[in-house]
Amino acid sequence: MAPGELMDAADSEDAGLPPATLRGRRILVTRTRAQSSTLAEALRVRGAEVIEIPTIRIEPPQSFAALDAALARLREYDTLLVTSANTAQALASRLATPWAHQPFTVAIGPATRDALLGYGLRVDLEPRPSVAESVIAALAPTAAGKRMLLVRAAVARELLPEALRAAGARVDVVEAYRTVLAGESAAKLAELFAGDEHSGDQHPGAAEIDAVTFTSSSTVENFVALLGEGAAHRALARSRACSIGPITSDTLRRHGFEPAIEAESHDVAGLVRAIEALFHT
């Protein structure tokens, strides 16, 4: 096979790779560069041409004081709730020594579970599907009187802590990281989706973007912020918005975009399966 030549389905199966189900498709990945590799690689091995333009950037909190203080009194908590792989990384980075005591630990999502395990931390529960509502259903019946530590991004839904408090738990919420606008991507996105805003004509390359992946509400919000509402609508009118889960889908709809697909399993593997199904139905 010549260098750079795409495998056909038979070739990829013989090589032990997934079939090239996305051969010839151009797919935009909007998550952070640090996190995009798994998704981008999964799409590439299936034959897709992947364009990586992050709309978000992960940064540490303004101060780790609150997180460090909570970890210093970790043995006072009955339950630790970890909301993402970014949260798991922040927890691990703040540990000078292995934890002498680890509370009952809840991981929200398989990526969070894998990250915690990779850092040598125990996972006691991973509710499915990977949304706050599942965590509430699992913990609320026995929440009364328990102290819980919820470690999460600076901006997140208040549903989880409010519901657990309503169920009788004492919930402390601390910030582990911030999701900020990847302003450096504005020019690349504008070029990718360039066109005449009055006529609706687009750059020839933009018409070939088959799908745009959204892996969180912040990727949606920042996609719109970077392009502008009008340009974002024109871009997705000529492509397909692919959502990792219901919260991300709700954010898309709030901006007037109907997701072409929503992953049944709210993780990278589920999103890839949904994209494959989108182009083979």
C-alpha positions as CSV (number, residue, x, y, z in Angstrom):
1,M,0.0,0.0,0.0
2,A,1.4,3.4,-1.0
3,P,2.1,5.9,1.8
4,G,-0.9,7.9,2.8
5,E,-3.3,5.5,0.9
6,L,-6.5,4.8,2.8
7,M,-7.3,1.1,3.5
8,D,-10.5,-0.3,2.3
9,A,-12.7,-2.4,4.6
10,A,-11.0,-5.7,3.8
11,D,-7.5,-4.2,4.2
12,S,-8.3,-2.7,7.6
13,E,-9.9,-6.0,8.9
14,D,-6.8,-7.9,7.8
15,A,-4.6,-5.5,9.6
16,G,-6.7,-5.9,12.8
17,L,-8.1,-2.3,12.5
18,P,-11.8,-1.3,12.4
19,P,-13.3,-1.2,8.9
20,A,-12.9,2.1,7.1
21,T,-16.6,3.0,7.7
22,L,-15.9,6.8,7.6
23,R,-13.7,6.8,4.5
24,G,-13.8,10.1,2.7
25,R,-15.6,11.9,5.5
26,R,-14.2,15.2,6.9
27,I,-15.0,15.6,10.6
28,L,-14.3,18.6,12.8
29,V,-13.3,17.8,16.4
30,T,-13.8,20.8,18.8
31,R,-12.6,19.5,22.1
32,T,-9.3,20.4,23.7
33,R,-6.1,19.3,22.0
34,A,-5.1,17.4,25.2
35,Q,-8.4,15.4,25.0
36,S,-9.0,15.2,21.3
37,S,-6.4,12.5,20.5
38,T,-8.6,9.5,21.5
39,L,-11.6,10.8,19.5
40,A,-9.5,11.9,16.5
41,E,-7.6,8.6,16.3
42,A,-10.8,6.6,16.5
43,L,-12.2,8.5,13.6
44,R,-8.9,8.4,11.6
45,V,-8.6,4.6,11.8
46,R,-12.0,4.4,10.4
47,G,-10.9,6.4,7.3
48,A,-12.1,9.9,8.3
49,E,-10.1,13.0,7.6
50,V,-10.1,14.7,11.0
51,I,-9.7,18.5,11.4
52,E,-8.8,19.5,15.0
53,I,-9.8,23.0,16.0
54,P,-10.4,23.2,19.8
55,T,-13.1,25.6,21.0
56,I,-12.2,25.2,24.6
57,R,-9.0,25.2,26.7
58,I,-8.6,23.7,30.2
59,E,-6.9,25.9,32.8
60,P,-6.3,25.6,36.5
61,P,-8.5,27.5,38.9
62,Q,-7.5,30.9,40.0
63,S,-6.5,29.3,43.3
64,F,-6.2,25.7,44.5
65,A,-6.8,26.8,48.1
66,A,-10.4,25.4,48.3
67,L,-9.5,22.1,46.7
68,D,-6.4,21.7,48.9
69,A,-8.4,22.4,52.0
70,A,-11.0,19.9,51.1
71,L,-8.4,17.2,50.4
72,A,-6.7,18.0,53.8
73,R,-10.0,17.0,55.5
74,L,-10.9,14.2,53.1
75,R,-11.5,11.7,55.9
76,E,-14.5,13.8,57.0
77,Y,-16.3,13.0,53.8
78,D,-18.4,9.9,53.2
79,T,-18.6,10.3,49.4
80,L,-16.3,11.8,46.8
81,L,-17.9,12.7,43.4
82,V,-15.6,13.1,40.5
83,T,-17.1,14.6,37.4
84,S,-14.5,14.3,34.6
85,A,-11.1,13.1,33.6
86,N,-9.9,16.7,34.1
87,T,-11.2,16.6,37.7
88,A,-9.4,13.3,38.2
89,Q,-6.1,14.8,36.9
90,A,-6.5,17.8,39.2
91,L,-7.1,15.6,42.2
92,A,-4.0,13.5,41.4
93,S,-1.9,16.6,40.9
94,R,-2.7,18.0,44.3
95,L,-1.7,14.8,46.1
96,A,1.8,15.1,47.7
97,T,1.4,11.6,49.1
98,P,-1.0,8.7,48.4
99,W,-4.3,9.2,50.1
100,A,-4.5,7.7,53.6
101,H,-8.2,7.6,53.3
102,Q,-10.4,7.6,50.2
103,P,-14.1,8.0,50.6
104,F,-16.7,6.1,48.6
105,T,-15.8,7.4,45.2
106,V,-18.3,8.0,42.4
107,A,-17.0,8.5,38.8
108,I,-19.2,10.2,36.3
109,G,-18.5,8.6,33.0
110,P,-16.0,5.9,31.8
111,A,-13.3,8.4,30.9
112,T,-13.4,9.7,34.5
113,R,-13.3,6.1,35.8
114,D,-10.4,5.2,33.7
115,A,-8.5,8.4,34.7
116,L,-9.0,7.7,38.4
117,L,-7.9,4.1,38.0
118,G,-4.9,5.2,36.1
119,Y,-3.9,7.5,39.0
120,G,-4.2,4.5,41.4
121,L,-7.5,5.7,42.9
122,R,-10.4,3.4,43.6
123,V,-13.8,3.7,41.9
124,D,-16.8,2.4,43.8
125,L,-19.6,3.5,41.6
126,E,-20.0,4.6,38.0
127,P,-23.7,5.4,37.4
128,R,-25.1,4.9,33.9
129,P,-25.9,6.8,31.8
130,S,-23.2,9.3,32.5
131,V,-25.4,12.3,33.6
132,A,-26.2,14.0,36.9
133,E,-29.7,12.5,36.9
134,S,-28.2,8.9,37.2
135,V,-25.9,10.0,40.0
136,I,-28.9,11.5,41.9
137,A,-31.0,8.3,41.4
138,A,-28.1,6.2,42.7
139,L,-27.2,8.3,45.8
140,A,-30.3,10.2,46.9
141,P,-32.0,7.3,48.6
142,T,-29.2,6.9,51.1
143,A,-27.9,10.5,51.1
144,A,-29.4,11.8,54.3
145,G,-26.8,12.8,56.9
146,K,-23.8,12.1,54.6
147,R,-21.1,14.5,53.9
148,M,-20.2,14.6,50.2
149,L,-17.4,16.4,48.3
150,L,-18.2,17.3,44.7
151,V,-15.1,18.2,42.7
152,R,-15.9,19.7,39.3
153,A,-15.3,22.5,36.8
154,A,-15.8,26.2,37.8
155,V,-19.0,26.4,35.7
156,A,-21.4,23.4,35.9
157,R,-25.1,22.6,36.4
158,E,-26.3,23.0,39.9
159,L,-28.8,20.1,39.6
160,L,-26.5,17.5,41.3
161,P,-25.5,19.4,44.4
162,E,-29.0,20.8,44.9
163,A,-30.7,17.5,44.5
164,L,-28.3,15.8,46.9
165,R,-28.8,18.5,49.5
166,A,-32.6,18.2,49.1
167,A,-32.1,14.5,49.9
168,G,-30.4,15.4,53.1
169,A,-26.7,15.3,52.3
170,R,-24.2,18.0,53.2
171,V,-22.5,18.8,49.9
172,D,-19.3,20.8,49.5
173,V,-18.5,21.9,46.0
174,V,-15.0,22.8,45.0
175,E,-13.5,23.9,41.7
176,A,-10.8,21.7,40.1
177,Y,-10.3,23.5,36.8
178,R,-11.8,26.1,34.4
179,T,-13.0,25.7,30.9
180,V,-12.1,28.9,28.9
181,L,-12.6,30.1,25.4
182,A,-9.9,29.0,23.0
183,G,-9.6,32.4,21.4
184,E,-6.6,31.3,19.3
185,S,-9.0,29.1,17.2
186,A,-11.2,31.9,16.0
187,A,-9.2,32.6,12.8
188,K,-9.0,28.9,11.9
189,L,-12.7,28.3,12.4
190,A,-13.5,31.5,10.4
191,E,-11.3,30.3,7.6
192,L,-12.8,26.8,7.6
193,F,-16.3,28.1,7.4
194,A,-15.5,31.2,5.3
195,G,-18.2,32.6,3.0
196,D,-20.3,35.4,1.9
197,E,-22.6,36.1,4.9
198,H,-25.2,37.7,2.7
199,S,-25.4,35.1,-0.1
200,G,-24.7,32.2,2.1
201,D,-22.0,31.0,-0.2
202,Q,-19.1,29.2,1.5
203,H,-15.5,28.4,1.0
204,P,-15.4,25.2,-1.0
205,G,-13.6,23.4,1.9
206,A,-16.4,24.2,4.3
207,A,-19.0,22.5,2.1
208,E,-17.0,19.3,2.6
209,I,-17.2,19.2,6.4
210,D,-19.5,16.2,6.9
211,A,-19.8,16.4,10.7
212,V,-18.8,18.6,13.7
213,T,-18.4,16.8,17.0
214,F,-19.5,18.3,20.3
215,T,-18.4,16.6,23.5
216,S,-19.7,19.1,26.1
217,S,-21.9,22.1,26.4
218,S,-18.8,24.4,26.5
219,T,-17.7,23.1,23.1
220,V,-21.1,24.3,21.7
221,E,-21.1,27.6,23.5
222,N,-17.6,28.4,22.4
223,F,-18.1,27.2,18.8
224,V,-20.9,29.8,18.6
225,A,-18.8,32.5,20.5
226,L,-15.8,32.0,18.2
227,L,-17.8,32.0,14.9
228,G,-20.7,34.3,15.8
229,E,-24.3,33.1,15.9
230,G,-25.0,33.7,12.2
231,A,-21.8,32.1,10.9
232,A,-22.3,29.1,13.3
233,H,-25.8,28.6,11.9
234,R,-24.6,28.7,8.3
235,A,-21.8,26.3,9.2
236,L,-24.0,23.7,10.8
237,A,-26.7,24.1,8.1
238,R,-24.1,22.5,5.8
239,S,-22.8,19.9,8.1
240,R,-24.1,17.6,10.9
241,A,-23.9,18.4,14.6
242,C,-22.9,15.2,16.5
243,S,-23.5,15.3,20.2
244,I,-22.0,13.1,22.9
245,G,-25.0,13.2,25.2
246,P,-28.3,14.8,26.3
247,I,-26.9,17.9,28.0
248,T,-24.8,18.8,25.0
249,S,-27.8,18.2,22.8
250,D,-29.9,20.6,24.9
251,T,-27.3,23.3,24.5
252,L,-27.3,22.7,20.7
253,R,-31.0,23.1,20.6
254,R,-30.9,26.2,22.8
255,H,-28.9,27.8,20.0
256,G,-31.3,26.5,17.4
257,F,-29.3,23.5,16.2
258,E,-30.8,20.0,16.0
259,P,-28.3,17.3,16.6
260,A,-27.9,14.9,13.7
261,I,-27.1,12.2,16.3
262,E,-26.7,11.8,20.0
263,A,-24.5,9.0,21.4
264,E,-26.4,6.4,23.3
265,S,-23.3,5.8,25.4
266,H,-22.1,9.2,26.5
267,D,-18.4,8.7,25.8
268,V,-16.0,8.8,22.9
269,A,-16.7,5.2,21.9
270,G,-20.4,5.9,21.9
271,L,-20.0,9.0,19.8
272,V,-17.9,7.2,17.2
273,R,-20.5,4.4,16.9
274,A,-23.2,7.0,16.5
275,I,-21.2,8.8,13.7
276,E,-20.6,5.5,11.9
277,A,-24.4,4.8,12.1
278,L,-25.2,8.3,10.8
279,F,-23.3,7.7,7.6
280,H,-24.4,4.1,7.1
281,T,-28.2,4.3,7.5
